[in-house]
Amino acid sequence: MFDLKNYIQKKSHVVNDALKLLLQNSQQDQTINKAMEYSLMAGGKRIRPVLCLAATEAVGGNPNDALTAACAMELIHTYSLIHDDLPAMDNDKLRRGKPTCHVAFDEATAVLAGDALLTMAFEILASVPFEKTDQAAKWLQIIRIIAVAAGSRGMIQGQMLDIAAEGRRLNVSELESMHTLKTGALIVASLQCGALLADADKDQLRFLKTYAGYIGLAFQVADDILNVEGNPEVMGKAVGTDRLNKKNTYPSLLGLDASKQFAQKLIRQALQALEIFDNKADPLRALATYIIERKR
């Protein structure tokens, strides 16, 4: 039986070491450095970078070749959390069991820390050493994929749709479209980049993107469910906030039981997309199940 806990621990350790090195090498100002490190090293699950590395392995590649892309995903994800927590957005006070960045420092520092993490992601992507022209073209493609996923056609658009939906009830199709962008876009990009860096063929890439689309949506459904019945001590943040803020969520639209059934259906579809892969994709299979069984 595949040991997912050990796999995540090992991959997270590699990612964390790489992130620490990036912070050490890239920062000068003490305040901004502390704010960036405070949020980046606060004990996140590292799901996106782990998925990126697992996708590389699934198609027979070396995960070290995708480590820079994996780190970029986590830098962008952390920036998005810092900004999402701001008073102008969700005004959250806790993140990963600690005061949010703007609470621990101040609002201006949190904005700048998020900006700096986002910028660092593209700095490291553009700094990958290579010897051949085709490698340069591949990394340029990676940069574009990540930029689209993080920008106004991806995560940012999803966030804007979320803001625009405040005060009105969405239907299930609208909610799915919003979360496909807000949560799913970076998850799809993580899998896509990991696969491309291992020279995946068209079929492998197509099925991995399909898998990513299903688990990206399942991830958000699971988050919605945890906001209803999760343990705040385990999650490291408050629960019940979606209801209090009248957020559009799957439990509010479908009900709790139907939401759980929907999440399970998405994972079944994700696993079907991996049927063309051998046991090198076992980490991805285990991660799919973990996404809806996690407690935080």
C-alpha positions as CSV (number, residue, x, y, z in Angstrom):
1,M,0.0,0.0,0.0
2,F,1.3,3.4,-1.0
3,D,2.5,5.5,2.0
4,L,1.2,8.9,1.2
5,K,2.1,10.5,4.5
6,N,5.7,9.6,4.1
7,Y,5.6,10.8,0.5
8,I,4.2,14.2,1.3
9,Q,6.7,14.6,4.2
10,K,9.6,13.9,1.9
11,K,8.5,16.1,-0.9
12,S,7.5,18.9,1.5
13,H,10.9,18.7,3.1
14,V,12.6,19.2,-0.3
15,V,10.3,22.1,-1.2
16,N,10.7,23.7,2.2
17,D,14.5,23.6,2.0
18,A,14.4,25.1,-1.5
19,L,12.0,27.9,-0.3
20,K,14.3,28.7,2.7
21,L,17.2,29.0,0.4
22,L,15.3,31.3,-1.9
23,L,14.4,33.6,1.0
24,Q,18.0,33.7,2.2
25,N,19.4,34.5,-1.2
26,S,16.8,37.1,-2.4
27,Q,16.0,39.4,0.5
28,Q,17.7,42.5,1.9
29,D,15.1,44.5,3.8
30,Q,14.5,42.8,7.2
31,T,10.8,43.8,7.6
32,I,9.7,42.5,4.2
33,N,11.9,39.4,4.6
34,K,10.3,38.6,7.9
35,A,6.8,39.0,6.6
36,M,7.5,36.8,3.5
37,E,9.1,34.1,5.6
38,Y,6.3,34.4,8.2
39,S,3.6,33.4,5.7
40,L,5.6,31.2,3.4
41,M,7.0,29.0,6.2
42,A,3.9,28.8,8.3
43,G,3.3,25.1,7.7
44,G,1.2,24.9,4.6
45,K,0.2,21.5,3.1
46,R,2.3,22.2,0.0
47,I,-0.3,20.4,-2.1
48,R,0.5,22.3,-5.3
49,P,4.2,21.8,-5.4
50,V,3.8,18.1,-4.3
51,L,1.3,17.7,-7.2
52,C,3.8,19.3,-9.6
53,L,6.6,16.9,-8.5
54,A,4.3,13.9,-8.6
55,A,3.2,14.7,-12.1
56,T,6.8,14.7,-13.2
57,E,7.3,11.3,-11.7
58,A,4.1,9.9,-13.2
59,V,5.5,10.3,-16.7
60,G,8.9,9.0,-15.8
61,G,10.8,12.3,-15.2
62,N,13.1,13.4,-12.5
63,P,11.3,15.5,-9.9
64,N,14.4,17.7,-9.3
65,D,13.8,19.0,-12.8
66,A,10.5,20.5,-11.7
67,L,11.5,21.8,-8.3
68,T,11.8,25.4,-9.4
69,A,8.3,25.3,-10.9
70,A,7.0,23.6,-7.8
71,C,8.5,26.4,-5.6
72,A,7.0,29.0,-7.9
73,M,3.5,27.5,-7.3
74,E,3.9,27.7,-3.6
75,L,5.2,31.3,-3.7
76,I,2.1,32.3,-5.8
77,H,-0.3,30.3,-3.6
78,T,1.1,32.0,-0.5
79,Y,0.9,35.4,-2.0
80,S,-2.8,34.8,-2.9
81,L,-3.5,33.7,0.7
82,I,-1.9,36.9,2.2
83,H,-4.0,39.1,-0.1
84,D,-7.2,37.0,0.3
85,D,-6.9,37.5,4.1
86,L,-6.6,41.3,3.9
87,P,-9.4,43.5,5.3
88,A,-10.4,44.6,1.8
89,M,-11.0,40.9,0.9
90,D,-12.0,38.3,3.5
91,N,-10.6,40.1,6.6
92,D,-9.5,36.8,8.2
93,K,-7.5,36.9,11.4
94,L,-6.1,33.4,11.4
95,R,-4.2,31.4,8.8
96,R,-2.5,28.0,9.3
97,G,-3.0,28.4,13.1
98,K,-1.2,31.8,13.3
99,P,-2.3,35.4,13.0
100,T,-2.6,36.4,9.3
101,C,0.2,38.5,7.8
102,H,-1.6,41.8,8.1
103,V,-2.4,41.1,11.7
104,A,1.1,40.0,12.6
105,F,2.7,42.9,10.8
106,D,0.4,45.6,9.2
107,E,-1.8,45.9,6.1
108,A,0.8,47.7,4.0
109,T,3.5,45.2,4.8
110,A,1.2,42.3,4.0
111,V,0.3,43.8,0.6
112,L,4.0,44.2,-0.2
113,A,5.0,40.8,1.1
114,G,2.4,39.2,-1.2
115,D,3.6,41.3,-4.1
116,A,7.2,40.3,-3.4
117,L,6.3,36.6,-3.3
118,L,4.5,36.8,-6.6
119,T,7.4,38.6,-8.2
120,M,9.9,36.2,-6.8
121,A,8.0,33.3,-8.4
122,F,8.7,34.7,-11.9
123,E,12.2,35.7,-11.0
124,I,13.1,32.1,-10.2
125,L,11.3,30.8,-13.2
126,A,13.2,33.2,-15.5
127,S,16.5,32.3,-13.8
128,V,16.6,28.5,-14.5
129,P,20.0,27.6,-16.1
130,F,19.8,25.7,-19.4
131,E,22.1,24.7,-22.2
132,K,19.9,24.1,-25.2
133,T,17.4,26.3,-27.1
134,D,14.6,23.8,-26.6
135,Q,15.0,24.0,-22.8
136,A,14.6,27.8,-23.1
137,A,11.4,27.4,-25.1
138,K,10.1,24.9,-22.6
139,W,10.6,27.2,-19.6
140,L,9.1,30.1,-21.5
141,Q,6.0,27.9,-22.0
142,I,6.0,27.1,-18.2
143,I,6.2,30.8,-17.4
144,R,3.2,31.6,-19.6
145,I,1.1,28.7,-18.2
146,I,1.7,29.9,-14.7
147,A,1.1,33.5,-15.5
148,V,-2.2,32.7,-17.2
149,A,-3.3,30.5,-14.3
150,A,-2.4,33.2,-11.7
151,G,-3.7,36.2,-13.6
152,S,-6.9,37.8,-14.9
153,R,-7.9,34.6,-16.9
154,G,-7.3,32.3,-13.9
155,M,-7.1,32.8,-10.2
156,I,-7.6,36.6,-10.2
157,Q,-10.7,36.3,-12.4
158,G,-12.0,33.6,-10.0
159,Q,-11.5,35.9,-7.0
160,M,-13.3,38.8,-8.8
161,L,-16.2,36.5,-9.6
162,D,-16.3,35.6,-5.9
163,I,-16.4,39.3,-4.9
164,A,-19.1,40.0,-7.5
165,A,-21.2,37.2,-6.2
166,E,-21.4,38.7,-2.7
167,G,-25.0,39.4,-1.8
168,R,-26.5,37.2,-4.5
169,R,-27.1,33.4,-4.8
170,L,-25.2,31.6,-7.6
171,N,-26.4,28.4,-9.3
172,V,-24.2,25.3,-9.2
173,S,-22.8,26.0,-12.7
174,E,-21.8,29.5,-11.8
175,L,-20.2,28.3,-8.6
176,E,-18.2,25.6,-10.5
177,S,-17.0,28.2,-13.0
178,M,-15.8,30.5,-10.2
179,H,-13.9,27.8,-8.4
180,T,-12.4,26.3,-11.5
181,L,-10.7,29.6,-11.9
182,K,-10.1,30.6,-8.3
183,T,-8.9,27.3,-6.9
184,G,-8.5,25.0,-9.8
185,A,-6.4,27.1,-12.2
186,L,-3.2,26.8,-10.2
187,I,-3.7,23.1,-9.5
188,V,-4.1,22.4,-13.2
189,A,-1.0,24.5,-13.9
190,S,1.0,22.6,-11.3
191,L,0.2,19.2,-12.9
192,Q,0.7,20.6,-16.4
193,C,4.1,22.1,-15.7
194,G,5.3,19.0,-13.9
195,A,4.3,16.9,-16.8
196,L,5.8,19.2,-19.4
197,L,9.1,19.3,-17.6
198,A,9.2,15.5,-17.9
199,D,8.5,15.7,-21.7
200,A,5.0,14.2,-21.3
201,D,3.3,13.2,-24.6
202,K,0.0,14.6,-25.7
203,D,-2.1,11.9,-24.2
204,Q,-0.3,11.9,-20.9
205,L,-0.7,15.7,-20.7
206,R,-4.4,15.6,-21.6
207,F,-5.3,13.0,-19.0
208,L,-3.2,14.7,-16.3
209,K,-5.0,18.0,-17.0
210,T,-8.3,16.2,-16.8
211,Y,-7.3,14.7,-13.5
212,A,-6.2,18.1,-12.2
213,G,-9.5,19.7,-13.2
214,Y,-11.4,17.2,-11.1
215,I,-9.2,17.3,-8.1
216,G,-9.1,21.1,-8.2
217,L,-12.8,21.3,-7.9
218,A,-12.9,18.6,-5.3
219,F,-10.4,20.5,-3.3
220,Q,-12.7,23.5,-3.1
221,V,-15.7,21.3,-2.3
222,A,-13.7,19.8,0.6
223,D,-12.7,23.2,1.8
224,D,-16.4,24.3,1.8
225,I,-17.3,21.2,3.8
226,L,-14.5,21.7,6.3
227,N,-15.8,25.3,6.8
228,V,-19.0,23.7,8.1
229,E,-17.8,20.8,10.1
230,G,-14.1,21.1,10.5
231,N,-12.2,21.4,13.7
232,P,-10.7,24.9,14.0
233,E,-7.8,23.6,16.2
234,V,-6.8,21.2,13.5
235,M,-7.5,23.5,10.6
236,G,-5.7,26.5,12.2
237,K,-8.5,28.9,11.2
238,A,-12.0,29.7,12.1
239,V,-14.9,27.6,10.8
240,G,-18.5,28.7,10.0
241,T,-17.2,31.9,8.4
242,D,-18.8,31.1,5.0
243,R,-22.2,31.0,6.5
244,L,-21.7,34.1,8.5
245,N,-20.4,36.0,5.4
246,K,-23.2,34.5,3.3
247,K,-20.7,33.0,0.9
248,N,-21.7,30.9,-2.1
249,T,-20.6,27.4,-1.2
250,Y,-21.4,23.8,-2.2
251,P,-23.0,23.0,1.2
252,S,-25.2,26.1,1.0
253,L,-26.3,25.2,-2.5
254,L,-26.4,21.4,-2.4
255,G,-26.5,20.6,1.2
256,L,-23.8,18.9,3.2
257,D,-24.5,15.3,2.3
258,A,-24.9,16.0,-1.4
259,S,-21.6,18.0,-1.3
260,K,-19.8,15.0,0.1
261,Q,-21.2,12.8,-2.6
262,F,-20.2,15.3,-5.3
263,A,-16.7,15.4,-4.0
264,Q,-16.5,11.6,-4.0
265,K,-17.8,11.6,-7.6
266,L,-15.1,14.1,-8.7
267,I,-12.4,12.0,-7.2
268,R,-13.7,8.8,-8.9
269,Q,-13.5,10.8,-12.2
270,A,-10.0,12.0,-11.4
271,L,-8.9,8.4,-10.7
272,Q,-10.4,7.3,-14.0
273,A,-8.2,9.8,-15.8
274,L,-5.1,8.1,-14.4
275,E,-5.9,4.7,-15.8
276,I,-3.4,5.0,-18.7
277,F,-0.6,5.5,-16.2
278,D,1.4,2.7,-14.3
279,N,2.3,2.6,-10.7
280,K,4.5,5.7,-11.0
281,A,1.2,7.6,-10.8
282,D,0.3,6.1,-7.4
283,P,1.2,9.3,-5.6
284,L,-1.3,11.1,-7.7
285,R,-3.9,8.5,-7.0
286,A,-3.3,8.7,-3.3
287,L,-3.3,12.5,-3.3
288,A,-6.7,12.5,-5.0
289,T,-8.3,10.6,-2.1
290,Y,-6.4,12.6,0.4
291,I,-7.9,15.8,-1.0
292,I,-11.4,14.9,0.2
293,E,-10.3,13.0,3.4
294,R,-8.0,15.7,4.9
295,K,-9.0,17.4,8.1
296,R,-7.4,20.8,7.2
